[in-house]
Amino acid sequence: MDIDPILKAAAAKAGGQLFHILAVPATDRTPSGGASSEDRKPPDPRDAFHGRDFACVSWFGRQYTFNATQRAVIAVLWGSWKDGTPWMSQDGIVDAADLPPGTRLKDVFANHVAWKSMIGRGAEHGEAVGTYGLVTPSKA
């Protein structure tokens, strides 16, 4: 039986005698009582997931944050992407996101790092002109 180094040191200090050993399962050794760090695995960086309100999105290992207007657009694009129809017209996105008619996505995402890395124009990806969608890294 392998003895924990801390217990071994305590036994040596007590003259070689241990009177009581409390067995604690590894999952109970963490402060929260949850799984130990060896049992927890970080999310796969290839995954895409988001917070409830889309304020924070992890897109295949890269994190983005969005303002309220951008969140509405991302939520619409995300739903379309999840449904397997990733490309939508700008007007369709603006309407579904409850934005004022005539809103341009390039203005909504002006100077945002997600533009062209996470959010792409269909024409640049072999899709119809005037469409936009979420772009997976292999297609970015």
Summary of the structure (lengths in Angstrom):
residues: 140
radius of gyration: 25.4
end to end distance: 53.8
largest distance: 82.1
contacts: 324
relative contact order: 0.11
helix: 32%
strand: 15%
